[in-house]
Amino acid sequence: MTQPQQPTLPDDTVAAIQAALGAEHAAIWVYGLVSAFLKASFDAPIRDGATAHRARRDAIARLLGRFGKTPEPAKAAYLTPQPVTDEASALAVLVTAEQDATVAWRAALERCDDADVRKTALEGLTSAAVRATRWRKLAGITPLTSAQPGLP
């Protein structure tokens, strides 16, 4: 009796998914960081964003496991594009984290043919783009949306 063969993914697809996983790890870290700089009225959207990124991270880990790949672990810390010192800089770094996630997920979407992987990538791109828009609105950053989410 033969064993069922494990599905495979091309190396460039795996690399793109791992990069998207890295963006999810970074976003989770950013949400933890900014919570120290934002008032209590931001607690619910911070919790919602962090929860969404954790769920996406866990889904990616399961997806990679199905293909026999080991998910890359989170780093101990991440560099922000500018220091986070107040509400405005905290909101700006949240927008950046979500924008980075859209870029990573768009790259993953462009490098995969597997339907489940494409669905995961599209959901990642869409949800990060929506959260980026919400944070831009709260921060008073215009334009609120990107014409083509996921472009660097």
Contacts in CASP RR format, 6 or more apart in sequence:
PFRMAT RR
TARGET T0000
AUTHOR 0000-0000-0000
METHOD contacts of the structure
MODEL  1
MTQPQQPTLPDDTVAAIQAALGAEHAAIWVYGLVSAFLKASFDAPIRDGA
TAHRARRDAIARLLGRFGKTPEPAKAAYLTPQPVTDEASALAVLVTAEQD
ATVAWRAALERCDDADVRKTALEGLTSAAVRATRWRKLAGITPLTSAQPG
LP
6 67 0 8 1.000
6 68 0 8 1.000
7 66 0 8 1.000
7 67 0 8 1.000
7 114 0 8 1.000
8 67 0 8 1.000
9 17 0 8 1.000
9 67 0 8 1.000
9 69 0 8 1.000
9 112 0 8 1.000
9 114 0 8 1.000
9 117 0 8 1.000
10 111 0 8 1.000
12 111 0 8 1.000
13 108 0 8 1.000
13 111 0 8 1.000
13 112 0 8 1.000
13 113 0 8 1.000
13 114 0 8 1.000
13 117 0 8 1.000
14 64 0 8 1.000
14 67 0 8 1.000
14 69 0 8 1.000
15 111 0 8 1.000
16 104 0 8 1.000
16 107 0 8 1.000
16 108 0 8 1.000
16 110 0 8 1.000
16 111 0 8 1.000
16 112 0 8 1.000
17 60 0 8 1.000
17 63 0 8 1.000
17 64 0 8 1.000
17 108 0 8 1.000
17 112 0 8 1.000
17 117 0 8 1.000
17 121 0 8 1.000
18 64 0 8 1.000
18 69 0 8 1.000
18 71 0 8 1.000
18 72 0 8 1.000
19 104 0 8 1.000
19 107 0 8 1.000
19 108 0 8 1.000
20 60 0 8 1.000
20 101 0 8 1.000
20 104 0 8 1.000
20 105 0 8 1.000
20 107 0 8 1.000
20 108 0 8 1.000
20 121 0 8 1.000
20 124 0 8 1.000
21 57 0 8 1.000
21 60 0 8 1.000
21 61 0 8 1.000
21 64 0 8 1.000
21 71 0 8 1.000
21 72 0 8 1.000
22 72 0 8 1.000
22 74 0 8 1.000
22 104 0 8 1.000
23 97 0 8 1.000
23 100 0 8 1.000
23 101 0 8 1.000
23 103 0 8 1.000
23 104 0 8 1.000
23 105 0 8 1.000
24 53 0 8 1.000
24 56 0 8 1.000
24 57 0 8 1.000
24 60 0 8 1.000
24 101 0 8 1.000
25 57 0 8 1.000
25 72 0 8 1.000
25 73 0 8 1.000
25 74 0 8 1.000
25 75 0 8 1.000
25 78 0 8 1.000
26 75 0 8 1.000
26 78 0 8 1.000
26 97 0 8 1.000
26 100 0 8 1.000
27 49 0 8 1.000
27 53 0 8 1.000
27 97 0 8 1.000
27 98 0 8 1.000
27 100 0 8 1.000
27 101 0 8 1.000
27 128 0 8 1.000
28 50 0 8 1.000
28 53 0 8 1.000
28 54 0 8 1.000
28 57 0 8 1.000
28 74 0 8 1.000
29 74 0 8 1.000
29 75 0 8 1.000
29 77 0 8 1.000
29 78 0 8 1.000
30 78 0 8 1.000
30 80 0 8 1.000
30 93 0 8 1.000
30 94 0 8 1.000
30 96 0 8 1.000
30 97 0 8 1.000
31 46 0 8 1.000
31 49 0 8 1.000
31 50 0 8 1.000
31 53 0 8 1.000
31 94 0 8 1.000
31 97 0 8 1.000
32 46 0 8 1.000
32 50 0 8 1.000
33 80 0 8 1.000
33 84 0 8 1.000
33 90 0 8 1.000
33 93 0 8 1.000
34 46 0 8 1.000
34 84 0 8 1.000
34 90 0 8 1.000
34 91 0 8 1.000
34 93 0 8 1.000
34 94 0 8 1.000
35 42 0 8 1.000
35 43 0 8 1.000
35 46 0 8 1.000
37 84 0 8 1.000
37 85 0 8 1.000
37 86 0 8 1.000
37 87 0 8 1.000
37 89 0 8 1.000
37 90 0 8 1.000
38 46 0 8 1.000
38 87 0 8 1.000
38 90 0 8 1.000
38 91 0 8 1.000
39 87 0 8 1.000
42 138 0 8 1.000
45 134 0 8 1.000
45 135 0 8 1.000
45 138 0 8 1.000
49 131 0 8 1.000
52 127 0 8 1.000
52 131 0 8 1.000
53 101 0 8 1.000
56 123 0 8 1.000
56 124 0 8 1.000
56 127 0 8 1.000
59 120 0 8 1.000
60 71 0 8 1.000
60 120 0 8 1.000
61 71 0 8 1.000
63 116 0 8 1.000
63 117 0 8 1.000
63 120 0 8 1.000
64 70 0 8 1.000
64 71 0 8 1.000
65 71 0 8 1.000
80 93 0 8 1.000
80 96 0 8 1.000
81 93 0 8 1.000
81 96 0 8 1.000
82 89 0 8 1.000
82 92 0 8 1.000
82 93 0 8 1.000
83 89 0 8 1.000
84 90 0 8 1.000
84 93 0 8 1.000
88 139 0 8 1.000
91 135 0 8 1.000
91 138 0 8 1.000
91 139 0 8 1.000
91 141 0 8 1.000
92 139 0 8 1.000
92 141 0 8 1.000
94 135 0 8 1.000
94 139 0 8 1.000
95 132 0 8 1.000
95 135 0 8 1.000
95 136 0 8 1.000
95 139 0 8 1.000
95 141 0 8 1.000
98 128 0 8 1.000
98 129 0 8 1.000
98 131 0 8 1.000
98 132 0 8 1.000
98 135 0 8 1.000
99 128 0 8 1.000
99 132 0 8 1.000
99 146 0 8 1.000
99 150 0 8 1.000
101 124 0 8 1.000
101 125 0 8 1.000
101 128 0 8 1.000
102 124 0 8 1.000
102 125 0 8 1.000
102 128 0 8 1.000
102 129 0 8 1.000
102 132 0 8 1.000
102 146 0 8 1.000
102 149 0 8 1.000
102 150 0 8 1.000
103 150 0 8 1.000
103 151 0 8 1.000
103 152 0 8 1.000
105 121 0 8 1.000
105 122 0 8 1.000
105 124 0 8 1.000
105 125 0 8 1.000
105 128 0 8 1.000
105 150 0 8 1.000
106 121 0 8 1.000
106 125 0 8 1.000
106 149 0 8 1.000
106 150 0 8 1.000
106 151 0 8 1.000
108 117 0 8 1.000
108 121 0 8 1.000
109 118 0 8 1.000
109 121 0 8 1.000
109 122 0 8 1.000
109 125 0 8 1.000
112 118 0 8 1.000
112 121 0 8 1.000
125 149 0 8 1.000
125 150 0 8 1.000
126 149 0 8 1.000
128 149 0 8 1.000
129 145 0 8 1.000
129 146 0 8 1.000
129 149 0 8 1.000
129 150 0 8 1.000
132 146 0 8 1.000
132 149 0 8 1.000
133 144 0 8 1.000
133 145 0 8 1.000
135 141 0 8 1.000
136 142 0 8 1.000
136 143 0 8 1.000
136 144 0 8 1.000
136 145 0 8 1.000
137 144 0 8 1.000
END
